[in-house]
Amino acid sequence: MRLTIVGCSGSFPGPDSPASCYLVEAEGFRLLIDLGSGALGAVQRYASLYEIDAVCVSHLHADHCLDLCDYSVARRFHPDGPKPPVPVYAPAEAALRLGRALGADPAADAQQDADPYHGITEMFDFTTITPGVSEIGPLRVTAARMNHPVQTFGFRLEHRGRSLAYSADTGPSDALAELADGVDVLLCEASFLEPANGAAPLPEDLHLTARQAAEHATRAGVGQLVLTHLVPWNDQSRTLDEAGQAFSGALSLAAPGLGFVLD
């Protein structure tokens, strides 16, 4: 199983990275986890857009899913004709909400005979995610609800005795520690830094600080922690330092193009 960081910028694309997108490969099967703002262009550095076998979407915030709209265009209007639909595993109402974003025509939606999906369901075969275990290609995928204002799923992927967990977006969460229990690699969001003296308190149940991400990794006993969802205005060296105070294992920051082989 191989993980490639396509995009790791938190909340919006940064100058050096698209928003969230990760490519997982096993036995020739290619799975994208999230396809956030700006990620579709970068995906093409690592795989053909027409060789993606499935997509998992953690939640329906734009920085994790919006480029599915552009991806549907790339598949629908290819010079050789429309490409076959790709399986997309996503929270409820993903097809409707992404279809409306693709169409962006309230007047058309108001017509009784309008297609509220604007053709997106012709390019993607949507399956609603529920907590539990499923098989996606050769991968065993466990989905669990995270602590975020909208319905959000973290994922655990297993293949031939190796394991990878992805937090998606979450505040402090017992479910994350359980999902990541003993994994080889935890790809965990670290959107916040610890507030300085006199600073306003951080929002609750929204995101993790780098230190909180590290605390979850320590609690779960993971082999390696990779911090992601790195908001462009944060000091990345401080992010790494704060996480290092709470996690003694292998620790790194996500970066576009960074790869991990779980062999």
C-alpha positions as CSV (number, residue, x, y, z in Angstrom):
1,M,0.0,0.0,0.0
2,R,1.4,3.4,-1.0
3,L,0.2,6.8,0.1
4,T,1.0,10.0,-1.9
5,I,0.1,13.4,-0.5
6,V,-1.5,15.3,-3.4
7,G,-2.8,18.3,-1.3
8,C,-2.5,19.1,2.4
9,S,-3.4,22.7,2.8
10,G,-6.1,23.3,5.5
11,S,-9.4,25.1,4.9
12,F,-8.3,26.7,1.6
13,P,-5.5,26.1,-1.0
14,G,-2.1,27.6,0.0
15,P,0.6,29.0,-2.3
16,D,2.4,25.7,-2.3
17,S,-0.4,23.1,-1.9
18,P,-3.9,22.4,-3.0
19,A,-6.5,21.6,-0.3
20,S,-7.0,18.0,1.0
21,C,-6.3,15.1,-1.4
22,Y,-4.5,11.8,-0.9
23,L,-3.8,9.0,-3.3
24,V,-3.7,5.5,-2.0
25,E,-2.5,2.6,-4.2
26,A,-2.6,-1.1,-3.7
27,E,-2.3,-3.9,-6.3
28,G,-2.7,-1.4,-9.1
29,F,-5.9,0.0,-7.6
30,R,-6.0,3.8,-7.2
31,L,-8.2,5.4,-4.5
32,L,-8.4,9.1,-3.9
33,I,-9.3,10.2,-0.4
34,D,-10.9,13.7,-0.7
35,L,-10.6,16.0,-3.7
36,G,-10.5,19.5,-2.3
37,S,-10.2,22.9,-3.9
38,G,-7.3,23.0,-6.4
39,A,-6.5,19.3,-6.1
40,L,-7.6,18.1,-9.5
41,G,-4.7,19.6,-11.4
42,A,-2.1,18.2,-8.9
43,V,-3.6,14.7,-9.1
44,Q,-2.4,14.5,-12.7
45,R,1.2,14.6,-11.5
46,Y,0.7,11.2,-9.9
47,A,-2.0,9.4,-11.9
48,S,-4.1,9.8,-15.0
49,L,-7.6,11.2,-14.3
50,Y,-8.9,8.2,-16.2
51,E,-7.1,5.6,-14.1
52,I,-8.7,6.5,-10.7
53,D,-10.7,3.5,-9.5
54,A,-12.7,5.1,-6.6
55,V,-13.0,8.2,-4.5
56,C,-13.7,8.5,-0.7
57,V,-15.0,11.9,0.5
58,S,-14.7,12.5,4.2
59,H,-17.2,15.4,4.3
60,L,-18.8,18.1,2.2
61,H,-16.8,21.1,3.0
62,A,-15.4,22.7,-0.1
63,D,-11.7,22.1,0.8
64,H,-12.4,18.3,0.8
65,C,-14.8,17.8,-2.1
66,L,-15.3,20.7,-4.5
67,D,-13.0,19.5,-7.3
68,L,-15.3,16.6,-7.9
69,C,-17.3,19.1,-9.9
70,D,-14.4,19.8,-12.2
71,Y,-13.6,16.1,-12.3
72,S,-17.1,15.3,-13.6
73,V,-16.4,17.8,-16.4
74,A,-13.1,16.2,-17.3
75,R,-14.8,12.8,-17.5
76,R,-18.0,13.9,-19.3
77,F,-16.4,15.9,-22.1
78,H,-13.3,13.9,-23.0
79,P,-12.6,14.0,-26.8
80,D,-13.1,10.2,-27.0
81,G,-16.5,10.5,-25.3
82,P,-17.8,10.3,-21.7
83,K,-15.8,8.0,-19.4
84,P,-17.5,5.3,-17.3
85,P,-18.8,6.4,-13.9
86,V,-16.3,6.2,-11.0
87,P,-17.5,4.9,-7.6
88,V,-17.7,7.8,-5.0
89,Y,-18.2,7.0,-1.3
90,A,-19.4,10.1,0.4
91,P,-21.8,11.4,3.1
92,A,-25.5,11.7,2.5
93,E,-26.7,14.2,-0.1
94,A,-23.2,14.5,-1.7
95,A,-24.7,14.0,-5.2
96,L,-27.3,16.6,-4.7
97,R,-25.1,19.2,-3.2
98,L,-22.2,18.7,-5.7
99,G,-24.7,18.7,-8.5
100,R,-26.1,22.0,-7.5
101,A,-22.5,23.4,-7.2
102,L,-21.8,22.1,-10.7
103,G,-25.0,23.6,-12.2
104,A,-25.0,26.8,-10.2
105,D,-28.3,27.8,-11.7
106,P,-31.1,28.4,-9.2
107,A,-33.6,29.3,-12.0
108,A,-33.0,25.9,-13.6
109,D,-33.4,24.1,-10.2
110,A,-36.7,25.8,-9.8
111,Q,-38.1,24.1,-12.9
112,Q,-40.1,21.0,-12.2
113,D,-38.4,19.1,-15.0
114,A,-34.9,20.2,-14.0
115,D,-32.2,17.7,-13.1
116,P,-31.1,18.7,-9.6
117,Y,-27.9,16.6,-10.0
118,H,-26.9,18.5,-13.2
119,G,-25.5,15.3,-14.7
120,I,-23.0,14.6,-12.0
121,T,-24.6,11.2,-11.3
122,E,-23.8,10.2,-14.8
123,M,-20.1,10.5,-14.1
124,F,-20.0,9.2,-10.5
125,D,-21.7,6.3,-8.9
126,F,-22.4,7.6,-5.4
127,T,-22.6,5.3,-2.3
128,T,-23.6,6.8,1.0
129,I,-21.0,6.2,3.7
130,T,-22.1,4.7,7.0
131,P,-19.9,3.8,10.0
132,G,-18.4,0.4,9.7
133,V,-16.2,-1.8,7.5
134,S,-16.4,-2.2,3.7
135,E,-14.2,-3.5,0.9
136,I,-13.1,-1.0,-1.7
137,G,-11.0,-2.8,-4.3
138,P,-8.3,-4.7,-2.4
139,L,-8.5,-2.3,0.6
140,R,-10.4,-3.0,3.8
141,V,-11.9,0.4,4.8
142,T,-13.3,1.3,8.2
143,A,-15.3,4.5,8.4
144,A,-16.0,6.3,11.7
145,R,-17.8,9.5,12.6
146,M,-15.4,12.4,13.6
147,N,-16.1,15.4,15.8
148,H,-16.8,18.2,13.2
149,P,-19.8,20.5,12.7
150,V,-21.0,18.6,9.6
151,Q,-21.2,14.8,9.1
152,T,-17.6,13.8,8.7
153,F,-15.9,10.4,8.5
154,G,-12.3,9.4,9.3
155,F,-11.0,6.3,7.5
156,R,-8.8,3.3,8.4
157,L,-7.4,1.5,5.4
158,E,-5.8,-2.0,5.7
159,H,-4.1,-4.2,3.2
160,R,-1.9,-7.3,3.7
161,G,-1.2,-6.6,7.3
162,R,-0.4,-2.9,6.9
163,S,-2.7,0.0,8.0
164,L,-3.2,3.7,7.5
165,A,-5.7,6.0,9.3
166,Y,-6.9,9.4,8.1
167,S,-8.5,11.8,10.6
168,A,-10.3,14.0,8.1
169,D,-11.4,17.2,10.0
170,T,-12.1,16.7,13.6
171,G,-11.9,18.2,17.1
172,P,-10.8,16.0,20.0
173,S,-12.3,12.5,19.4
174,D,-12.3,9.2,21.2
175,A,-13.4,7.7,17.9
176,L,-10.2,8.9,16.2
177,A,-8.0,7.2,18.8
178,E,-10.0,4.0,18.3
179,L,-9.9,4.2,14.5
180,A,-6.1,4.7,14.5
181,D,-5.3,2.1,17.1
182,G,-1.9,0.5,16.3
183,V,-1.8,1.8,12.7
184,D,1.5,2.1,10.8
185,V,0.8,5.6,9.7
186,L,-1.7,8.2,11.0
187,L,-2.5,11.1,8.7
188,C,-3.9,13.5,11.1
189,E,-5.1,17.1,10.8
190,A,-3.3,19.8,12.8
191,S,-5.1,23.0,11.9
192,F,-4.5,25.0,15.0
193,L,-1.5,26.0,17.1
194,E,-1.7,26.3,20.9
195,P,-3.1,29.8,21.7
196,A,-0.5,32.3,23.1
197,N,-1.0,34.0,26.4
198,G,-3.9,36.4,26.2
199,A,-5.2,35.0,22.9
200,A,-8.8,34.2,22.3
201,P,-9.7,30.5,23.0
202,L,-9.8,28.2,20.1
203,P,-13.2,27.1,18.7
204,E,-14.4,23.8,20.3
205,D,-15.2,20.7,18.3
206,L,-13.8,22.0,15.0
207,H,-10.2,21.1,14.6
208,L,-7.1,19.8,16.4
209,T,-4.0,21.6,17.5
210,A,-0.7,20.0,16.5
211,R,-0.3,19.0,20.1
212,Q,-3.7,17.4,20.3
213,A,-3.0,15.5,17.1
214,A,0.1,14.1,18.7
215,E,-1.7,13.2,21.9
216,H,-4.2,11.2,19.8
217,A,-1.3,9.5,18.0
218,T,0.3,8.6,21.3
219,R,-2.9,7.3,22.8
220,A,-3.5,5.1,19.7
221,G,0.1,3.8,19.7
222,V,0.7,4.6,16.0
223,G,4.0,3.9,14.3
224,Q,4.3,7.2,12.4
225,L,2.4,10.5,12.6
226,V,2.0,12.7,9.5
227,L,0.5,16.1,10.2
228,T,-1.8,17.5,7.5
229,H,-4.6,20.0,6.9
230,L,-1.9,22.7,7.4
231,V,-3.4,26.1,7.3
232,P,-1.2,28.4,5.3
233,W,-0.9,31.2,7.9
234,N,0.5,28.8,10.5
235,D,4.2,28.6,11.3
236,Q,5.0,25.0,10.2
237,S,8.1,24.7,12.3
238,R,6.0,25.6,15.3
239,T,3.4,23.0,14.3
240,L,6.1,20.3,14.2
241,D,7.6,21.5,17.5
242,E,4.3,21.5,19.4
243,A,3.5,18.0,18.1
244,G,6.9,16.7,19.1
245,Q,6.2,17.6,22.7
246,A,3.5,15.0,22.8
247,F,4.6,12.3,20.4
248,S,8.0,10.5,20.5
249,G,7.7,8.4,17.4
250,A,8.4,9.2,13.8
251,L,6.9,12.6,13.0
252,S,6.6,14.7,9.8
253,L,4.6,17.3,8.1
254,A,2.6,16.5,5.0
255,A,3.8,18.1,1.8
256,P,2.7,17.7,-1.8
257,G,4.4,14.8,-3.5
258,L,5.5,13.2,-0.3
259,G,5.1,9.4,-0.4
260,F,4.9,6.6,2.1
261,V,5.2,2.9,1.2
262,L,3.6,0.6,3.8
263,D,5.4,-2.7,2.9
